[in-house]
Structures are given as C-alpha cells and as structure tokens.
Amino acid sequence: MELDDLPDGERLWWTFASRAALDRASGADGWGFDPEQRVLRHDLGDGTRVRMQRLYNGRFVLWGTAAGTAPRPSWSGLPGWVSSDAVHRWFDEVGGTFIAWHARDGWDTATPEADVVGPVQPLLADDLPEGLIDAAAGADSEALRVIVPGDAGAALEILRAARANTAPVQGRVRALLATEIRAQMRSSPERDRVLPQRPVMLVRWVRVAVPVRGFTFMTYADGDRLAEVPRNHRLPDQSHASLVNLLTQLHYEEGDAASGHWLFARVRFDGINVHFDRCFDSRPAWFTHEGPSLEALSAEMSRRTPIWRPAWARLLP
C-alpha cells in the first residue's frame, strides 16, 4: 500500500478514534485521545508511536516515530498549517521519523523516503465491529451503545471529544500561516468586478474638498471596519475625515453578497487627477504594512460564494 492508498483524512480520523474508543471501553491503553493537545495516539509494543491531529477546514496531520528508524528532526517541505504545537513538540523533543498530511488534494509527505504506511497499518486492520466507524462519524449514540462491547459510556466519551475538538491555530502556527497566506495573496490574480476606475463620488470629493497638492491614502478592511495605514497621507483633518467616510461608503456599495468586498484600497492625487486602486482577491505590491488579521480574512471569505474565493482562502482558519 502506498500513501495515496490511505483513506482520506476524515475516514482515517474516525477509524483511529473508533480504535481509541474500543480500547477505552475494554480498559486497555494502547490507543487513546489527548483532549488537551487534540491528538489521537497509538503506541505499539515494538516502540513505534503514531499520532494524528485534526486541524481546521478539514485538514489532518499524521506523524510519529517508527521503531528502528533514526529520528528526522527536519521541517523542510512542510506547509505552515501542518506545524501545530503538538507536531513541533514531538519533532523537537522526540524526533519524528515520518509525517504526512491530508487536505483537499489528498495525502502528501515531507518524508518520502520513510515508511508512513507501515506504522499506520494497525489502524486499517479489518477487525472493527461492523458499522462502528460510520456510527462514530455520524454521532449515532444509540447505535454505538449497541455496537461497542464493554463500557460503551467510556467509548462515547472518547468519540465526543474527537468530534468536538480540532486543534486551534496556535501562536507558532499563526506566524507561519500568516506568512504563507500573504505570499500566496501577492501572486493571486484579481477577478474583474466591472467597477469604474474613478468612482464619481471620489472625483466629486476631490473637487469639493480641494485637498493638498498631492497625497496618497491607503486603507484596508479589518472585519467590519476600515483601518488606515499610519502616517500614509498629508491631508488636513477635515479632508481626512470626509475621505474616510467616502471610502467606507464605497466599500459597502462596491461590495457584493456573492463576490465580496475589497480588502485593500489606495487613493492617489497628483494635484490634477485622482486614481483609485482596490483589491478584492490579492495583496497588492504597494501595500507593505500589516494588513487584515487572519480572522478578518476568514470572515470575508466565508461570506463569499465558493467560486469567488481565491485559492489562498483554503489556508485560512
């Protein structure tokens, strides 16, 4: 069996959880679930140890240490979202020999030379009670009480914890994830929303407000408000306040329930003409500041219909 032959992450998770539940019901301790770390575990008698963690957005990571194999404490080739605190701790303190992860595109690994499938084979043995995996994944408590031998209540406790807990986006992961998302946003193409290059209300504002001879003003959407880049303009207070109000209105009016609202905007005035740049799907080269939080990006993408979400949105927590 090859890595690609493994069941998808969701199925493997519930297979793993079912075995942990059976072990708990029988009073054994070879399989288990750590609710604090949100990690399923299996320790074999030969020293092989397997761990699996359920992350956000249907992602899973599978790792461990195979008996008789030298640890491989390397992070080369790992996507940022894989690097949870539990995975970091294992590689730093124990030294993993294999790691694989599952997302929408299937299984992948940073240890292609290592045997990932071998340590996982006990998970896949055809000896589970019929219907157990489907009952566990479907939260069918009544069916589980009939299927599980021994202490069904203890088994249900494991399965409820496995269902309720996914690993949060932790500090170290957040930094890696934010860096990876921003890099992908930089190269993301903008889809045409057929908006005017110079909105009429902005042109009128320039004529009425009579701003300074030239300025550049940048803003970005952070949740339900527009945030400014500090010290990014040379506008009098009154003109500044009216421009913020205008952009807030534009942000609302140019948005759409399906295709979303813009994330970044820039107003440039050279003393003669006004220029307006906005980005819905990418992080423009002219924006070099902190920008929206991961939570704000997640909220914006969740409001859009799937076809209007750029590829980098799949990485969001």
Sine and cosine of phi, psi and omega as CSV:
sin_phi,cos_phi,sin_psi,cos_psi,sin_omega,cos_omega
0.00,0.00,0.70,-0.72,0.04,-1.00
-0.98,-0.19,0.17,-0.99,-0.02,-1.00
-0.84,0.55,-0.66,0.75,-0.03,-1.00
-0.92,0.40,-0.28,0.96,0.00,-1.00
-1.00,0.09,-0.14,0.99,0.04,-1.00
-0.90,0.43,0.49,-0.87,0.13,-0.99
-0.86,0.50,0.34,-0.94,0.04,-1.00
-0.89,0.45,0.25,-0.97,-0.11,-0.99
-0.83,0.56,-0.65,0.76,-0.02,-1.00
-0.90,0.44,-0.71,0.70,-0.01,-1.00
-0.91,0.41,-0.68,0.73,0.00,-1.00
-0.91,0.42,-0.60,0.80,0.03,-1.00
-0.86,0.50,-0.73,0.68,-0.04,-1.00
-0.97,0.26,-0.44,0.90,0.15,-0.99
-0.91,0.42,-0.72,0.70,0.03,-1.00
-0.88,0.48,-0.74,0.67,-0.02,-1.00
-0.89,0.45,-0.59,0.81,0.02,-1.00
-0.90,0.44,-0.65,0.76,0.02,-1.00
-0.93,0.37,-0.62,0.78,0.06,-1.00
-0.90,0.44,-0.62,0.78,0.01,-1.00
-0.91,0.41,-0.68,0.73,0.02,-1.00
-0.89,0.45,-0.64,0.77,0.01,-1.00
-0.90,0.45,-0.69,0.73,0.02,-1.00
-0.89,0.45,-0.66,0.75,-0.02,-1.00
-0.90,0.44,-0.52,0.85,-0.03,-1.00
-1.00,-0.03,-0.09,1.00,0.00,-1.00
1.00,0.08,0.12,0.99,0.03,-1.00
-1.00,0.08,0.06,-1.00,-0.09,-1.00
-0.61,-0.79,0.39,0.92,0.01,-1.00
-0.98,0.21,-0.45,0.89,0.04,-1.00
-0.88,-0.48,0.47,-0.88,0.01,-1.00
-0.14,-0.99,0.03,-1.00,-0.01,-1.00
-0.69,-0.73,0.79,-0.61,0.05,-1.00
-0.99,-0.15,0.98,-0.22,-0.08,-1.00
-0.93,0.37,-0.44,0.90,0.00,-1.00
-0.94,0.35,-0.69,0.72,0.02,-1.00
-1.00,0.00,-0.19,0.98,-0.07,-1.00
0.86,0.50,0.73,0.68,-0.09,-1.00
-0.79,-0.61,0.78,-0.62,0.18,-0.98
-0.99,0.11,0.58,-0.81,-0.06,-1.00
-0.70,-0.71,0.47,-0.88,0.14,-0.99
-0.57,-0.82,0.82,-0.57,0.01,-1.00
-0.90,-0.43,0.89,-0.46,0.02,-1.00
-1.00,0.04,0.37,-0.93,-0.04,-1.00
-0.90,0.43,-0.39,0.92,-0.04,-1.00
-1.00,0.08,0.06,1.00,0.00,-1.00
0.98,-0.18,-0.10,0.99,0.07,-1.00
-0.95,0.30,0.72,-0.70,0.00,-1.00
-0.76,-0.65,0.76,-0.66,-0.05,-1.00
-0.86,-0.51,0.67,-0.75,0.03,-1.00
-0.75,-0.67,0.51,-0.86,0.03,-1.00
-0.59,-0.81,0.68,-0.73,-0.03,-1.00
-0.76,-0.65,0.67,-0.75,0.04,-1.00
-0.99,-0.12,0.87,-0.49,-0.03,-1.00
-0.98,-0.19,-0.19,-0.98,-0.06,-1.00
-0.99,0.17,0.33,-0.94,0.10,-0.99
0.83,0.56,0.63,0.78,0.08,-1.00
0.94,0.34,0.47,0.88,0.03,-1.00
-0.97,-0.24,0.52,-0.85,-0.01,-1.00
-0.66,-0.75,0.52,-0.85,0.10,-0.99
-0.77,-0.64,0.67,-0.74,-0.07,-1.00
-0.80,-0.60,0.81,-0.59,-0.05,-1.00
-0.45,-0.89,0.10,-0.99,0.06,-1.00
0.29,-0.96,-0.27,-0.96,-0.05,-1.00
-0.76,-0.65,0.85,-0.52,0.01,-1.00
-1.00,-0.03,0.66,-0.75,-0.01,-1.00
-0.87,0.49,0.66,-0.75,0.06,-1.00
0.98,0.22,0.21,0.98,-0.01,-1.00
-0.86,-0.51,0.69,-0.72,-0.02,-1.00
-0.93,0.36,0.67,-0.74,0.04,-1.00
-0.85,0.53,0.49,-0.87,0.02,-1.00
-0.80,-0.60,0.99,0.13,-0.07,-1.00
-0.99,0.13,0.88,0.47,-0.05,-1.00
-0.85,-0.52,0.58,-0.82,0.04,-1.00
-0.94,-0.33,0.15,0.99,-0.03,-1.00
-0.90,0.45,0.77,-0.64,0.08,-1.00
1.00,0.03,0.01,1.00,0.00,-1.00
-1.00,0.05,0.76,-0.64,0.16,-0.99
-0.92,0.38,0.46,-0.89,-0.08,-1.00
-0.84,0.54,-0.61,0.79,-0.10,-1.00
-0.93,0.36,-0.31,0.95,0.00,-1.00
-0.96,0.28,-0.43,0.90,-0.21,-0.98
-0.99,0.13,0.91,0.41,0.05,-1.00
-0.95,0.30,0.23,-0.97,0.03,-1.00
-0.87,0.50,-0.61,0.79,-0.01,-1.00
-0.91,0.42,-0.66,0.75,0.02,-1.00
-0.92,0.40,-0.71,0.70,0.03,-1.00
-0.84,0.54,-0.73,0.68,-0.05,-1.00
-0.88,0.47,-0.65,0.76,-0.02,-1.00
-0.90,0.44,-0.75,0.66,-0.02,-1.00
-0.93,0.37,-0.55,0.83,0.00,-1.00
-0.97,0.26,-0.66,0.75,-0.13,-0.99
-0.99,-0.14,-0.56,0.83,-0.05,-1.00
-0.97,-0.25,-0.73,0.68,-0.04,-1.00
1.00,-0.09,1.00,-0.04,-0.03,-1.00
-0.96,0.29,0.48,-0.88,0.07,-1.00
-0.95,-0.32,-0.24,0.97,0.05,-1.00
-0.49,-0.87,0.48,-0.88,0.09,-1.00
-0.43,-0.90,0.66,-0.75,0.04,-1.00
-0.59,-0.81,0.35,-0.94,0.00,-1.00
-0.60,-0.80,0.41,-0.91,-0.02,-1.00
-0.79,-0.61,0.79,-0.62,0.12,-0.99
-0.74,-0.67,-0.37,-0.93,-0.09,-1.00
-0.89,0.46,-0.52,0.86,-0.08,-1.00
-1.00,0.04,0.13,0.99,0.02,-1.00
0.97,-0.22,-0.29,-0.96,-0.05,-1.00
-1.00,0.08,0.56,-0.83,0.10,-0.99
-0.57,-0.82,0.27,-0.96,-0.05,-1.00
-0.53,-0.85,0.46,-0.89,0.12,-0.99
-0.98,-0.21,0.06,1.00,0.01,-1.00
-0.80,-0.60,0.90,0.43,-0.09,-1.00
-0.90,0.43,-0.41,0.91,-0.01,-1.00
-0.99,0.14,-0.22,0.98,-0.03,-1.00
-1.00,-0.01,0.42,-0.91,0.06,-1.00
-1.00,0.09,0.97,-0.23,0.03,-1.00
-1.00,0.07,-0.63,0.78,-0.11,-0.99
-0.94,0.33,-0.62,0.79,-0.04,-1.00
-0.80,0.60,-0.81,0.59,0.02,-1.00
-0.89,0.45,-0.37,0.93,-0.04,-1.00
-1.00,0.01,-0.22,0.98,-0.07,-1.00
-0.80,0.60,-0.64,0.77,0.03,-1.00
-0.85,0.53,-0.46,0.89,0.06,-1.00
-0.90,0.44,-0.54,0.84,-0.20,-0.98
-0.99,-0.10,0.01,1.00,0.00,-1.00
-0.85,0.52,0.61,-0.79,-0.09,-1.00
-1.00,0.04,0.88,0.48,-0.05,-1.00
-0.75,-0.66,0.19,0.98,0.03,-1.00
-0.98,0.19,0.53,-0.85,0.07,-1.00
-0.83,0.56,0.65,-0.76,-0.05,-1.00
-0.85,0.53,0.76,-0.65,0.05,-1.00
1.00,0.08,-0.06,1.00,-0.08,-1.00
-0.91,0.42,-0.72,0.69,-0.06,-1.00
-0.89,0.46,-0.71,0.70,-0.01,-1.00
-0.91,0.41,-0.63,0.78,0.03,-1.00
-0.92,0.40,-0.62,0.79,0.02,-1.00
-0.91,0.41,-0.74,0.68,-0.02,-1.00
-0.92,0.38,-0.49,0.87,-0.04,-1.00
-1.00,-0.04,0.10,1.00,0.03,-1.00
0.84,0.55,0.60,0.80,-0.01,-1.00
-1.00,0.00,1.00,0.05,-0.10,-1.00
-0.89,0.46,-0.64,0.77,-0.03,-1.00
-0.91,0.42,-0.69,0.73,0.03,-1.00
-0.90,0.44,-0.63,0.78,-0.01,-1.00
-0.90,0.44,-0.60,0.80,0.00,-1.00
-0.90,0.43,-0.50,0.87,0.02,-1.00
-0.99,0.17,-0.63,0.77,-0.12,-0.99
-0.97,0.23,-0.67,0.74,-0.16,-0.99
-0.98,0.22,0.85,-0.53,0.10,-0.99
-0.98,0.20,0.46,-0.89,0.02,-1.00
1.00,0.09,-0.60,-0.80,-0.08,-1.00
-0.99,0.16,1.00,0.01,-0.04,-1.00
-0.90,0.44,-0.54,0.84,0.01,-1.00
-0.88,0.47,-0.67,0.75,0.03,-1.00
-0.91,0.41,-0.61,0.79,0.03,-1.00
-0.91,0.42,-0.67,0.74,0.01,-1.00
-0.89,0.45,-0.56,0.83,0.03,-1.00
-0.87,0.49,-0.69,0.72,0.05,-1.00
-0.89,0.46,-0.72,0.69,-0.09,-1.00
-0.93,0.36,-0.60,0.80,0.06,-1.00
-0.90,0.44,-0.66,0.75,0.02,-1.00
-0.91,0.42,-0.65,0.76,0.01,-1.00
-0.91,0.41,-0.50,0.86,0.00,-1.00
-0.98,0.19,-0.60,0.80,-0.13,-0.99
-0.99,0.10,-0.36,0.93,-0.17,-0.99
-0.94,-0.35,0.84,-0.55,0.25,-0.97
-0.85,-0.53,0.48,-0.88,-0.06,-1.00
-0.92,0.39,0.75,-0.66,0.05,-1.00
-0.95,0.31,0.30,-0.95,0.08,-1.00
-0.98,0.20,0.97,-0.24,-0.14,-0.99
-1.00,0.03,0.16,-0.99,-0.15,-0.99
-0.78,0.62,-0.80,0.60,-0.05,-1.00
-0.91,0.41,-0.61,0.79,0.01,-1.00
-0.93,0.36,-0.63,0.78,-0.02,-1.00
-0.84,0.54,-0.69,0.72,-0.02,-1.00
-0.90,0.43,-0.70,0.71,0.02,-1.00
-0.91,0.42,-0.67,0.74,-0.03,-1.00
-0.91,0.41,-0.71,0.71,0.00,-1.00
-0.87,0.49,-0.66,0.75,0.01,-1.00
-0.89,0.45,-0.68,0.73,-0.02,-1.00
-0.92,0.39,-0.66,0.75,0.00,-1.00
-0.91,0.42,-0.69,0.72,0.01,-1.00
-0.89,0.46,-0.62,0.78,0.02,-1.00
-0.90,0.45,-0.66,0.75,0.02,-1.00
-0.94,0.33,-0.55,0.84,0.04,-1.00
-0.90,0.43,-0.56,0.83,-0.01,-1.00
-0.86,0.51,-0.60,0.80,-0.07,-1.00
-0.99,-0.16,0.07,1.00,-0.02,-1.00
-0.96,0.27,0.71,-0.71,0.03,-1.00
-0.97,0.23,0.48,-0.88,0.09,-1.00
-1.00,0.00,0.73,-0.68,0.07,-1.00
-1.00,-0.05,0.65,-0.76,-0.10,-1.00
-0.94,0.33,0.83,-0.56,0.09,-1.00
-0.97,-0.23,0.12,0.99,0.04,-1.00
0.82,0.57,0.84,0.55,0.03,-1.00
-0.94,-0.33,0.49,-0.87,-0.01,-1.00
-0.91,0.41,0.59,-0.81,0.01,-1.00
-0.91,0.41,-0.60,0.80,0.04,-1.00
-0.81,-0.59,0.99,-0.13,0.02,-1.00
-0.83,0.56,0.65,-0.76,-0.06,-1.00
-0.84,0.54,-0.68,0.73,-0.05,-1.00
-0.91,0.42,-0.48,0.87,0.03,-1.00
-0.96,0.28,-0.65,0.76,0.05,-1.00
-0.88,0.47,-0.67,0.74,0.01,-1.00
-0.91,0.41,-0.61,0.79,0.00,-1.00
-0.88,0.48,-0.68,0.73,0.00,-1.00
-0.86,0.50,-0.67,0.74,-0.04,-1.00
-0.92,0.38,-0.60,0.80,-0.06,-1.00
-1.00,0.10,-0.69,0.72,-0.10,-0.99
-0.96,0.28,-0.40,0.92,-0.03,-1.00
0.70,0.71,0.92,0.40,-0.04,-1.00
-0.95,0.32,-0.01,-1.00,0.02,-1.00
-0.86,0.51,0.14,-0.99,-0.14,-0.99
-0.84,0.54,-0.53,0.85,0.03,-1.00
-0.30,-0.95,0.54,-0.84,0.03,-1.00
-0.29,-0.96,0.30,-0.95,0.16,-0.99
-0.77,-0.64,0.74,-0.67,-0.02,-1.00
-0.78,-0.63,0.81,-0.59,0.00,-1.00
-0.87,-0.50,0.60,-0.80,0.03,-1.00
-0.57,-0.82,0.26,-0.97,0.05,-1.00
-0.53,-0.85,0.41,-0.91,-0.01,-1.00
-1.00,0.07,0.83,-0.56,0.04,-1.00
-0.79,-0.61,1.00,-0.02,-0.10,-0.99
0.97,0.24,-0.75,-0.66,-0.04,-1.00
-1.00,-0.09,0.25,0.97,-0.01,-1.00
-0.72,-0.69,0.29,-0.96,0.13,-0.99
-0.99,-0.12,0.74,-0.67,0.02,-1.00
-0.94,-0.35,0.53,-0.85,-0.03,-1.00
-0.98,-0.21,0.43,-0.90,0.18,-0.98
-0.99,0.12,0.82,-0.57,-0.06,-1.00
-0.84,0.54,0.68,-0.74,0.11,-0.99
0.80,0.59,0.72,0.69,-0.04,-1.00
-0.94,-0.33,0.30,0.95,0.00,-1.00
-0.44,-0.90,0.17,-0.98,0.06,-1.00
-0.77,-0.64,0.82,0.57,-0.07,-1.00
-0.97,-0.24,0.60,-0.80,0.18,-0.98
-0.87,0.49,0.40,-0.92,-0.08,-1.00
-0.82,0.57,-0.69,0.72,-0.06,-1.00
-0.91,0.41,-0.68,0.73,0.02,-1.00
-0.92,0.39,-0.62,0.79,0.02,-1.00
-0.88,0.48,-0.73,0.68,-0.03,-1.00
-0.89,0.46,-0.68,0.73,-0.02,-1.00
-0.94,0.35,-0.55,0.84,0.04,-1.00
-0.93,0.36,-0.64,0.77,0.05,-1.00
-0.87,0.49,-0.69,0.72,0.03,-1.00
-0.89,0.46,-0.66,0.76,-0.01,-1.00
-0.90,0.43,-0.72,0.70,-0.02,-1.00
-0.92,0.40,-0.57,0.82,0.07,-1.00
-0.88,0.48,-0.66,0.75,0.03,-1.00
-0.93,0.38,-0.65,0.76,0.02,-1.00
-0.90,0.44,-0.66,0.75,0.00,-1.00
-0.85,0.53,-0.64,0.77,0.01,-1.00
-0.95,0.30,-0.73,0.68,-0.11,-0.99
-0.95,0.30,-0.51,0.86,-0.02,-1.00
-1.00,0.08,-0.13,0.99,0.04,-1.00
-0.98,0.19,0.25,-0.97,-0.03,-1.00
-0.57,-0.82,0.57,-0.82,-0.05,-1.00
-0.89,0.47,-0.50,0.87,-0.02,-1.00
-1.00,-0.02,-0.74,0.68,-0.13,-0.99
-1.00,-0.08,-0.10,0.99,0.12,-0.99
1.00,0.05,-0.13,-0.99,-0.01,-1.00
-0.91,-0.42,0.38,-0.92,0.01,-1.00
-0.93,0.37,0.46,-0.89,-0.06,-1.00
-0.99,-0.15,-0.58,0.82,-0.05,-1.00
-0.73,-0.68,0.54,-0.84,0.05,-1.00
-0.54,-0.84,0.50,-0.86,0.02,-1.00
-0.63,-0.78,0.74,-0.67,0.10,-0.99
-0.93,-0.36,0.80,-0.61,0.05,-1.00
-0.83,-0.55,0.72,-0.70,0.04,-1.00
-0.75,-0.67,0.82,-0.57,-0.05,-1.00
-0.98,-0.21,0.22,0.97,-0.04,-1.00
0.99,-0.13,-0.31,0.95,0.01,-1.00
-0.83,-0.56,-0.82,0.58,-0.05,-1.00
-0.90,-0.43,0.49,-0.87,0.08,-1.00
-0.94,-0.34,0.64,-0.77,0.00,-1.00
-0.83,-0.56,0.63,-0.78,-0.04,-1.00
-0.78,-0.63,0.86,-0.52,0.06,-1.00
-0.91,-0.42,0.71,-0.70,0.11,-0.99
-0.62,-0.78,0.53,-0.85,-0.04,-1.00
-0.78,-0.62,0.82,-0.58,0.02,-1.00
-1.00,-0.09,-0.53,0.85,-0.21,-0.98
-0.87,-0.50,-0.11,0.99,-0.12,-0.99
-0.67,-0.74,0.18,-0.98,0.09,-1.00
-0.96,-0.29,0.96,-0.29,-0.16,-0.99
-0.93,0.38,0.43,-0.90,0.00,-1.00
-0.89,0.47,-0.48,0.88,-0.03,-1.00
-0.97,0.23,-0.16,0.99,0.01,-1.00
-0.98,-0.21,0.95,-0.33,-0.09,-1.00
-0.89,-0.46,0.32,0.95,-0.06,-1.00
-0.97,-0.25,-0.10,-1.00,-0.11,-0.99
-0.88,0.48,-0.83,0.55,0.07,-1.00
0.99,0.11,-0.23,-0.97,-0.11,-0.99
-0.89,0.45,0.51,-0.86,0.08,-1.00
-0.97,0.25,0.27,-0.96,0.07,-1.00
-0.87,0.49,-0.61,0.80,0.01,-1.00
-0.90,0.44,-0.66,0.75,0.01,-1.00
-0.91,0.41,-0.67,0.74,0.04,-1.00
-0.90,0.43,-0.66,0.75,0.02,-1.00
-0.88,0.47,-0.69,0.73,0.00,-1.00
-0.89,0.46,-0.67,0.74,0.00,-1.00
-0.91,0.41,-0.71,0.70,-0.03,-1.00
-0.93,0.37,-0.55,0.84,0.00,-1.00
-0.93,0.38,-0.41,0.91,0.02,-1.00
-0.98,0.19,-0.39,0.92,-0.03,-1.00
-0.99,0.16,0.41,-0.91,0.13,-0.99
-0.96,0.27,0.45,-0.89,-0.11,-0.99
-0.79,0.61,-0.62,0.79,-0.06,-1.00
-0.93,0.36,-0.26,0.96,0.00,-1.00
-0.98,-0.19,0.16,0.99,0.04,-1.00
-1.00,-0.10,0.84,-0.54,0.04,-1.00
-0.91,0.41,0.26,-0.97,-0.10,-0.99
-0.86,0.52,-0.60,0.80,-0.05,-1.00
-0.92,0.40,-0.28,0.96,-0.01,-1.00
-0.90,0.44,-0.38,0.93,0.01,-1.00
-0.92,0.39,-0.33,0.94,-0.01,-1.00
-1.00,0.09,-0.23,0.97,-0.12,-0.99
-0.94,0.35,0.59,-0.81,0.12,-0.99
-0.96,0.29,0.00,0.00,0.00,0.00
